[in-house]
Amino acid sequence: MKEGVATWFSDRTGFRRVTGWLGTRRVSRHGFVFYVGSLTLFLFLVEVITGILLVLYYQPDPATAFSSLQRITGGDIPYGNLVRNVHAWSSDLFVLVMFAHVFTVLVRRSFKPPHELTWMTGLVSLVLAIGLAFTGAILPWNQSAYTNAWIGSGLARNVPFIGESLMRFMRGGNDVGAGTLGHAFGFHVAALPAALTLLVATHLFFVSRKPAAAPDPNVPTMPLYPDFFVRQAVAFTGLTVILMTLATFFDRPLGVVADPRGPPIGTKPPWYFLPFHQVVREAPRELLGVDGARFITSAVCLLGIVAIALPFIDQRGSKITVWVAWGLLIVLLLLSASALA
């Protein structure tokens, strides 16, 4: 009976052909980058599931957004506070693991040809992940969210050529208000998840299609299925324990409702913006005859373009790139520590 059901299921879905194909592919037993990449996908799925549960009760209106979240977290909705905490922590961990994934690929020099498209889709996925986290941070419409929306859109004003239009688009007008919350909600629950899903699927396609390298007899390998999948399941379980521990014992308080009538109250930006915010805050008024904030923003945009084009700039994957990557990481950590001090 069981064999008949398994055969029927396999005939209809091609499950055995897929697992057979996966079993022919081998990965390194110590391939840390494979685990990190899978963990990002797992965290994204957690975000999607918990986000769907939250959006059933959330009201994207400045007059009711904060109170609707108070209702979710205050006990009116069973396990509402736990779901929101899981969603918030998984968002931060998603961006953090995405950073780790991109950095790991960079120091391993896995961006070299013929992996250009894999590198570029991964890098753009990181940008979309940051956008997803930032728009989500605006939705509670508390004072911190209002201040971050004001500062974030103000910094976007310094982007070369499109800064003014980008700022008005982010704000939904000239000022932070109902339009800002509406745009953040639309991007957070629809546009960015759809774009990120498509990009991740494209990224996985490029990973699966990349030419196989000549096997190194000195590197132990294992089949992708079932060996790697079993190990990955253990990693998912461990990450779930960490996520539930954070959500249970480290609450994410709502704070106070936003007051758009007054000026933004000073607050720390999200952790992934700390280095950029610190540099802009400490920059002189003018740099080389250009407004300091605009100069810094233009430099960051240029650095992003260089990162995208890195497989074409450094086709051999030189050690200089690796040292620059480590140096950049140290600088970012120091800037973040300085911003938190």
C-alpha positions as a Markdown table, in Angstrom:
| # | Residue | x | y | z |
|---|---|---|---|---|
| 1 | Met | 0.0 | 0.0 | 0.0 |
| 2 | Lys | 2.8 | 2.5 | 1.0 |
| 3 | Glu | 4.8 | 1.6 | -2.1 |
| 4 | Gly | 1.8 | 2.1 | -4.3 |
| 5 | Val | 1.1 | 5.6 | -2.8 |
| 6 | Ala | 4.8 | 6.5 | -3.1 |
| 7 | Thr | 4.9 | 5.3 | -6.7 |
| 8 | Trp | 1.7 | 7.3 | -7.5 |
| 9 | Phe | 3.2 | 10.4 | -5.9 |
| 10 | Ser | 6.5 | 10.1 | -7.6 |
| 11 | Asp | 4.9 | 9.5 | -11.0 |
| 12 | Arg | 2.8 | 12.7 | -10.6 |
| 13 | Thr | 5.5 | 14.9 | -9.2 |
| 14 | Gly | 8.8 | 13.4 | -10.6 |
| 15 | Phe | 10.0 | 13.3 | -7.0 |
| 16 | Arg | 12.3 | 10.3 | -7.5 |
| 17 | Arg | 13.9 | 11.8 | -10.6 |
| 18 | Val | 14.6 | 15.0 | -8.8 |
| 19 | Thr | 16.1 | 13.2 | -5.7 |
| 20 | Gly | 18.1 | 11.0 | -8.1 |
| 21 | Trp | 19.5 | 14.0 | -9.8 |
| 22 | Leu | 20.3 | 15.7 | -6.5 |
| 23 | Gly | 22.0 | 12.5 | -5.4 |
| 24 | Thr | 24.4 | 12.8 | -8.3 |
| 25 | Arg | 25.5 | 16.3 | -7.3 |
| 26 | Arg | 28.2 | 16.5 | -4.6 |
| 27 | Val | 29.2 | 19.4 | -2.3 |
| 28 | Ser | 32.1 | 19.9 | 0.1 |
| 29 | Arg | 31.6 | 18.5 | 3.5 |
| 30 | His | 33.1 | 21.7 | 4.9 |
| 31 | Gly | 31.2 | 24.0 | 2.4 |
| 32 | Phe | 30.2 | 26.7 | 4.9 |
| 33 | Val | 28.9 | 28.9 | 2.1 |
| 34 | Phe | 26.2 | 26.3 | 1.2 |
| 35 | Tyr | 24.8 | 26.3 | 4.7 |
| 36 | Val | 24.7 | 30.1 | 5.0 |
| 37 | Gly | 22.9 | 30.3 | 1.6 |
| 38 | Ser | 20.3 | 27.8 | 2.7 |
| 39 | Leu | 19.8 | 29.6 | 6.1 |
| 40 | Thr | 19.0 | 32.8 | 4.3 |
| 41 | Leu | 16.2 | 31.0 | 2.4 |
| 42 | Phe | 14.9 | 29.5 | 5.6 |
| 43 | Leu | 14.8 | 32.9 | 7.3 |
| 44 | Phe | 13.0 | 34.4 | 4.3 |
| 45 | Leu | 10.3 | 31.7 | 4.5 |
| 46 | Val | 9.9 | 32.4 | 8.2 |
| 47 | Glu | 9.4 | 36.1 | 7.4 |
| 48 | Val | 6.8 | 35.3 | 4.8 |
| 49 | Ile | 4.8 | 33.0 | 7.1 |
| 50 | Thr | 4.9 | 35.2 | 10.1 |
| 51 | Gly | 4.2 | 38.3 | 7.9 |
| 52 | Ile | 1.1 | 36.7 | 6.5 |
| 53 | Leu | -0.2 | 36.1 | 10.0 |
| 54 | Leu | 0.5 | 39.7 | 11.1 |
| 55 | Val | -1.0 | 41.3 | 8.0 |
| 56 | Leu | -4.4 | 39.6 | 8.9 |
| 57 | Tyr | -4.7 | 42.0 | 11.8 |
| 58 | Tyr | -2.5 | 45.0 | 10.9 |
| 59 | Gln | -4.1 | 48.2 | 9.7 |
| 60 | Pro | -1.8 | 50.3 | 7.4 |
| 61 | Asp | -3.3 | 53.7 | 8.5 |
| 62 | Pro | -1.5 | 56.3 | 10.6 |
| 63 | Ala | -4.5 | 56.6 | 12.9 |
| 64 | Thr | -4.7 | 52.8 | 13.6 |
| 65 | Ala | -1.4 | 51.2 | 12.7 |
| 66 | Phe | 0.1 | 51.5 | 16.2 |
| 67 | Ser | -3.1 | 50.5 | 18.0 |
| 68 | Ser | -3.5 | 47.5 | 15.7 |
| 69 | Leu | -0.1 | 46.3 | 16.7 |
| 70 | Gln | -0.9 | 47.0 | 20.3 |
| 71 | Arg | -3.9 | 44.7 | 19.9 |
| 72 | Ile | -1.7 | 42.0 | 18.3 |
| 73 | Thr | 1.0 | 42.1 | 21.0 |
| 74 | Gly | -1.3 | 42.9 | 24.0 |
| 75 | Gly | -2.9 | 39.5 | 24.3 |
| 76 | Asp | -6.1 | 40.0 | 22.2 |
| 77 | Ile | -4.6 | 37.8 | 19.5 |
| 78 | Pro | -3.3 | 34.4 | 20.7 |
| 79 | Tyr | 0.5 | 34.2 | 20.4 |
| 80 | Gly | 0.4 | 37.6 | 18.6 |
| 81 | Asn | 3.4 | 39.0 | 20.5 |
| 82 | Leu | 5.4 | 35.8 | 19.9 |
| 83 | Val | 4.7 | 35.9 | 16.1 |
| 84 | Arg | 5.6 | 39.6 | 15.9 |
| 85 | Asn | 8.9 | 39.0 | 17.8 |
| 86 | Val | 9.7 | 36.0 | 15.5 |
| 87 | His | 9.0 | 38.2 | 12.5 |
| 88 | Ala | 11.2 | 41.1 | 13.8 |
| 89 | Trp | 14.1 | 38.9 | 14.9 |
| 90 | Ser | 14.0 | 36.8 | 11.7 |
| 91 | Ser | 14.2 | 40.1 | 9.7 |
| 92 | Asp | 17.3 | 41.2 | 11.5 |
| 93 | Leu | 18.9 | 37.7 | 11.2 |
| 94 | Phe | 17.9 | 37.5 | 7.5 |
| 95 | Val | 19.9 | 40.7 | 6.7 |
| 96 | Leu | 22.8 | 39.5 | 9.0 |
| 97 | Val | 23.0 | 36.1 | 7.3 |
| 98 | Met | 22.7 | 37.7 | 3.9 |
| 99 | Phe | 25.7 | 39.9 | 4.8 |
| 100 | Ala | 27.6 | 36.8 | 5.9 |
| 101 | His | 26.7 | 35.0 | 2.7 |
| 102 | Val | 27.9 | 37.8 | 0.5 |
| 103 | Phe | 31.1 | 38.3 | 2.5 |
| 104 | Thr | 31.8 | 34.5 | 2.5 |
| 105 | Val | 31.5 | 34.4 | -1.3 |
| 106 | Leu | 33.7 | 37.5 | -1.5 |
| 107 | Val | 36.6 | 36.1 | 0.6 |
| 108 | Arg | 36.4 | 32.7 | -1.1 |
| 109 | Arg | 36.7 | 34.5 | -4.4 |
| 110 | Ser | 33.6 | 32.6 | -5.7 |
| 111 | Phe | 32.5 | 35.7 | -7.7 |
| 112 | Lys | 35.0 | 34.9 | -10.5 |
| 113 | Pro | 33.9 | 33.9 | -13.9 |
| 114 | Pro | 31.8 | 31.9 | -14.8 |
| 115 | His | 29.9 | 32.9 | -11.6 |
| 116 | Glu | 29.2 | 36.5 | -12.5 |
| 117 | Leu | 25.4 | 36.2 | -12.6 |
| 118 | Thr | 25.3 | 34.3 | -9.3 |
| 119 | Trp | 27.3 | 37.1 | -7.6 |
| 120 | Met | 25.2 | 39.9 | -9.1 |
| 121 | Thr | 21.9 | 38.3 | -8.2 |
| 122 | Gly | 23.1 | 37.6 | -4.7 |
| 123 | Leu | 24.3 | 41.2 | -4.2 |
| 124 | Val | 21.0 | 42.6 | -5.4 |
| 125 | Ser | 19.2 | 40.2 | -3.1 |
| 126 | Leu | 21.1 | 41.7 | -0.2 |
| 127 | Val | 19.9 | 45.2 | -1.2 |
| 128 | Leu | 16.3 | 44.0 | -1.4 |
| 129 | Ala | 16.6 | 42.3 | 2.0 |
| 130 | Ile | 17.8 | 45.6 | 3.5 |
| 131 | Gly | 14.8 | 47.4 | 1.8 |
| 132 | Leu | 12.5 | 44.7 | 3.2 |
| 133 | Ala | 13.8 | 45.2 | 6.7 |
| 134 | Phe | 13.7 | 49.0 | 6.5 |
| 135 | Thr | 10.1 | 49.2 | 5.2 |
| 136 | Gly | 9.1 | 46.7 | 7.9 |
| 137 | Ala | 10.6 | 48.9 | 10.6 |
| 138 | Ile | 8.3 | 51.8 | 9.5 |
| 139 | Leu | 5.1 | 49.9 | 9.8 |
| 140 | Pro | 4.7 | 50.0 | 13.6 |
| 141 | Trp | 4.3 | 53.8 | 13.1 |
| 142 | Asn | 5.9 | 54.5 | 16.5 |
| 143 | Gln | 8.2 | 57.4 | 17.2 |
| 144 | Ser | 11.3 | 55.4 | 16.1 |
| 145 | Ala | 9.6 | 54.4 | 12.9 |
| 146 | Tyr | 8.6 | 58.0 | 12.1 |
| 147 | Thr | 12.1 | 59.2 | 12.8 |
| 148 | Asn | 13.7 | 56.5 | 10.7 |
| 149 | Ala | 11.3 | 57.2 | 7.8 |
| 150 | Trp | 12.3 | 60.9 | 8.0 |
| 151 | Ile | 16.0 | 60.3 | 8.2 |
| 152 | Gly | 16.1 | 57.5 | 5.7 |
| 153 | Ser | 14.1 | 59.4 | 3.0 |
| 154 | Gly | 16.3 | 62.5 | 3.8 |
| 155 | Leu | 19.4 | 60.5 | 3.1 |
| 156 | Ala | 17.9 | 59.2 | -0.1 |
| 157 | Arg | 17.7 | 62.8 | -1.2 |
| 158 | Asn | 21.5 | 62.8 | -1.6 |
| 159 | Val | 21.5 | 60.0 | -4.3 |
| 160 | Pro | 22.9 | 61.5 | -7.5 |
| 161 | Phe | 20.5 | 62.5 | -10.2 |
| 162 | Ile | 17.3 | 60.9 | -8.7 |
| 163 | Gly | 17.6 | 62.0 | -5.1 |
| 164 | Glu | 14.7 | 64.5 | -5.0 |
| 165 | Ser | 12.4 | 62.2 | -6.8 |
| 166 | Leu | 13.4 | 59.2 | -4.7 |
| 167 | Met | 12.8 | 61.2 | -1.4 |
| 168 | Arg | 9.3 | 62.2 | -2.5 |
| 169 | Phe | 8.5 | 58.7 | -3.6 |
| 170 | Met | 9.6 | 57.2 | -0.3 |
| 171 | Arg | 7.6 | 59.8 | 1.6 |
| 172 | Gly | 4.6 | 59.7 | -0.7 |
| 173 | Gly | 4.8 | 63.5 | -0.9 |
| 174 | Asn | 7.0 | 66.2 | 0.5 |
| 175 | Asp | 6.5 | 65.2 | 4.1 |
| 176 | Val | 6.5 | 62.0 | 6.1 |
| 177 | Gly | 2.9 | 61.0 | 6.7 |
| 178 | Ala | 0.1 | 58.7 | 5.5 |
| 179 | Gly | 1.7 | 58.4 | 2.1 |
| 180 | Thr | 4.9 | 57.2 | 3.6 |
| 181 | Leu | 3.2 | 54.5 | 5.6 |
| 182 | Gly | 1.2 | 53.4 | 2.6 |
| 183 | His | 4.3 | 53.1 | 0.4 |
| 184 | Ala | 6.2 | 51.3 | 3.0 |
| 185 | Phe | 3.3 | 48.8 | 3.5 |
| 186 | Gly | 2.9 | 48.2 | -0.2 |
| 187 | Phe | 6.6 | 47.6 | -0.7 |
| 188 | His | 7.0 | 45.4 | 2.4 |
| 189 | Val | 4.1 | 43.1 | 1.8 |
| 190 | Ala | 4.0 | 42.9 | -2.0 |
| 191 | Ala | 6.6 | 44.5 | -4.2 |
| 192 | Leu | 9.8 | 43.6 | -2.3 |
| 193 | Pro | 8.8 | 40.0 | -1.4 |
| 194 | Ala | 7.8 | 39.3 | -5.0 |
| 195 | Ala | 11.0 | 40.8 | -6.4 |
| 196 | Leu | 13.1 | 39.0 | -3.8 |
| 197 | Thr | 11.3 | 35.7 | -4.4 |
| 198 | Leu | 12.0 | 36.0 | -8.2 |
| 199 | Leu | 15.6 | 37.0 | -7.6 |
| 200 | Val | 16.3 | 34.2 | -5.2 |
| 201 | Ala | 14.8 | 31.7 | -7.6 |
| 202 | Thr | 17.0 | 33.1 | -10.4 |
| 203 | His | 20.0 | 33.0 | -8.1 |
| 204 | Leu | 19.3 | 29.3 | -7.2 |
| 205 | Phe | 18.9 | 28.6 | -10.9 |
| 206 | Phe | 22.3 | 30.1 | -11.7 |
| 207 | Val | 23.9 | 28.2 | -8.8 |
| 208 | Ser | 22.5 | 24.9 | -10.1 |
| 209 | Arg | 23.5 | 25.7 | -13.7 |
| 210 | Lys | 27.1 | 26.8 | -13.0 |
| 211 | Pro | 29.7 | 24.6 | -14.7 |
| 212 | Ala | 31.1 | 21.9 | -12.5 |
| 213 | Ala | 34.7 | 22.4 | -11.4 |
| 214 | Ala | 37.2 | 19.6 | -11.6 |
| 215 | Pro | 37.0 | 17.6 | -8.4 |
| 216 | Asp | 39.8 | 18.0 | -5.9 |
| 217 | Pro | 40.8 | 14.6 | -4.5 |
| 218 | Asn | 42.0 | 16.4 | -1.3 |
| 219 | Val | 38.6 | 17.9 | -0.5 |
| 220 | Pro | 36.0 | 15.4 | 1.0 |
| 221 | Thr | 32.6 | 15.6 | -0.5 |
| 222 | Met | 29.1 | 14.2 | 0.1 |
| 223 | Pro | 25.9 | 13.8 | -2.0 |
| 224 | Leu | 23.6 | 16.8 | -2.0 |
| 225 | Tyr | 20.7 | 14.4 | -1.2 |
| 226 | Pro | 20.2 | 13.0 | 1.3 |
| 227 | Asp | 23.5 | 13.7 | 3.2 |
| 228 | Phe | 23.6 | 17.5 | 2.8 |
| 229 | Phe | 19.8 | 17.8 | 3.2 |
| 230 | Val | 20.0 | 16.0 | 6.5 |
| 231 | Arg | 22.8 | 18.3 | 7.8 |
| 232 | Gln | 20.8 | 21.3 | 6.6 |
| 233 | Ala | 17.8 | 20.1 | 8.5 |
| 234 | Val | 19.9 | 20.0 | 11.7 |
| 235 | Ala | 21.0 | 23.6 | 10.9 |
| 236 | Phe | 17.4 | 24.7 | 10.4 |
| 237 | Thr | 16.5 | 23.2 | 13.7 |
| 238 | Gly | 19.3 | 24.9 | 15.5 |
| 239 | Leu | 18.4 | 28.3 | 13.9 |
| 240 | Thr | 14.7 | 27.7 | 14.9 |
| 241 | Val | 15.8 | 27.2 | 18.6 |
| 242 | Ile | 17.9 | 30.4 | 18.4 |
| 243 | Leu | 15.0 | 32.4 | 16.8 |
| 244 | Met | 12.4 | 31.1 | 19.3 |
| 245 | Thr | 14.8 | 31.9 | 22.2 |
| 246 | Leu | 15.3 | 35.5 | 21.0 |
| 247 | Ala | 11.5 | 35.9 | 20.4 |
| 248 | Thr | 10.6 | 34.5 | 23.8 |
| 249 | Phe | 13.2 | 36.2 | 26.1 |
| 250 | Phe | 14.1 | 39.3 | 24.2 |
| 251 | Asp | 10.9 | 41.3 | 23.5 |
| 252 | Arg | 10.7 | 43.9 | 20.8 |
| 253 | Pro | 8.8 | 46.7 | 22.5 |
| 254 | Leu | 6.5 | 49.0 | 20.4 |
| 255 | Gly | 7.5 | 52.2 | 22.2 |
| 256 | Val | 5.2 | 55.2 | 21.8 |
| 257 | Val | 3.0 | 56.2 | 19.0 |
| 258 | Ala | 4.4 | 58.6 | 16.3 |
| 259 | Asp | 3.7 | 62.3 | 16.6 |
| 260 | Pro | 4.1 | 63.8 | 13.2 |
| 261 | Arg | 3.2 | 67.3 | 14.6 |
| 262 | Gly | 6.7 | 67.6 | 16.2 |
| 263 | Pro | 10.2 | 67.3 | 14.8 |
| 264 | Pro | 11.7 | 63.8 | 14.6 |
| 265 | Ile | 13.2 | 62.7 | 18.0 |
| 266 | Gly | 16.8 | 61.5 | 17.9 |
| 267 | Thr | 17.0 | 57.7 | 17.7 |
| 268 | Lys | 19.5 | 55.2 | 16.5 |
| 269 | Pro | 18.9 | 54.0 | 12.9 |
| 270 | Pro | 18.6 | 50.2 | 12.2 |
| 271 | Trp | 21.8 | 48.4 | 12.8 |
| 272 | Tyr | 22.5 | 47.8 | 9.1 |
| 273 | Phe | 22.4 | 51.6 | 8.5 |
| 274 | Leu | 24.7 | 52.5 | 11.5 |
| 275 | Pro | 28.0 | 52.8 | 9.5 |
| 276 | Phe | 26.5 | 54.9 | 6.7 |
| 277 | His | 24.6 | 57.1 | 9.2 |
| 278 | Gln | 27.8 | 57.6 | 11.3 |
| 279 | Val | 29.9 | 58.6 | 8.3 |
| 280 | Val | 27.2 | 61.1 | 7.1 |
| 281 | Arg | 26.8 | 62.5 | 10.6 |
| 282 | Glu | 30.6 | 63.0 | 11.1 |
| 283 | Ala | 31.3 | 64.3 | 7.6 |
| 284 | Pro | 32.3 | 67.9 | 7.2 |
| 285 | Arg | 29.9 | 70.3 | 5.5 |
| 286 | Glu | 31.8 | 70.2 | 2.3 |
| 287 | Leu | 34.1 | 67.7 | 0.7 |
| 288 | Leu | 35.9 | 68.7 | -2.5 |
| 289 | Gly | 33.4 | 71.5 | -3.0 |
| 290 | Val | 30.4 | 69.2 | -2.7 |
| 291 | Asp | 27.9 | 68.9 | 0.1 |
| 292 | Gly | 29.4 | 66.4 | 2.6 |
| 293 | Ala | 26.3 | 64.1 | 2.8 |
| 294 | Arg | 25.9 | 64.1 | -1.0 |
| 295 | Phe | 29.6 | 63.3 | -1.4 |
| 296 | Ile | 29.4 | 60.3 | 1.0 |
| 297 | Thr | 26.2 | 59.0 | -0.6 |
| 298 | Ser | 27.7 | 59.3 | -4.1 |
| 299 | Ala | 30.8 | 57.4 | -2.9 |
| 300 | Val | 28.6 | 54.6 | -1.5 |
| 301 | Cys | 26.6 | 54.4 | -4.7 |
| 302 | Leu | 29.9 | 54.2 | -6.7 |
| 303 | Leu | 31.1 | 51.5 | -4.3 |
| 304 | Gly | 27.9 | 49.5 | -5.0 |
| 305 | Ile | 28.5 | 49.8 | -8.8 |
| 306 | Val | 32.1 | 48.6 | -8.3 |
| 307 | Ala | 30.8 | 45.6 | -6.2 |
| 308 | Ile | 28.3 | 44.7 | -9.0 |
| 309 | Ala | 31.0 | 44.8 | -11.6 |
| 310 | Leu | 33.6 | 43.1 | -9.5 |
| 311 | Pro | 33.6 | 39.8 | -11.5 |
| 312 | Phe | 34.6 | 41.8 | -14.6 |
| 313 | Ile | 37.1 | 44.0 | -12.7 |
| 314 | Asp | 38.9 | 41.2 | -10.9 |
| 315 | Gln | 38.5 | 38.2 | -13.2 |
| 316 | Arg | 41.2 | 36.1 | -11.4 |
| 317 | Gly | 40.0 | 36.7 | -7.9 |
| 318 | Ser | 43.2 | 38.4 | -6.5 |
| 319 | Lys | 44.2 | 38.4 | -2.9 |
| 320 | Ile | 44.0 | 42.2 | -2.9 |
| 321 | Thr | 40.2 | 41.9 | -3.2 |
| 322 | Val | 40.1 | 39.6 | -0.1 |
| 323 | Trp | 42.2 | 42.0 | 1.9 |
| 324 | Val | 40.0 | 44.9 | 0.9 |
| 325 | Ala | 36.9 | 42.9 | 1.9 |
| 326 | Trp | 38.4 | 42.2 | 5.4 |
| 327 | Gly | 39.5 | 45.9 | 5.7 |
| 328 | Leu | 36.0 | 47.1 | 4.8 |
| 329 | Leu | 34.4 | 44.7 | 7.3 |
| 330 | Ile | 36.6 | 46.1 | 10.1 |
| 331 | Val | 35.8 | 49.7 | 9.1 |
| 332 | Leu | 32.1 | 48.9 | 9.1 |
| 333 | Leu | 32.3 | 47.3 | 12.6 |
| 334 | Leu | 34.3 | 50.2 | 14.0 |
| 335 | Leu | 31.8 | 52.7 | 12.6 |
| 336 | Ser | 28.9 | 50.7 | 14.0 |
| 337 | Ala | 30.6 | 50.6 | 17.4 |
| 338 | Ser | 31.2 | 54.4 | 17.2 |
| 339 | Ala | 27.6 | 55.1 | 16.4 |
| 340 | Leu | 26.4 | 53.0 | 19.3 |
| 341 | Ala | 28.8 | 54.6 | 21.8 |
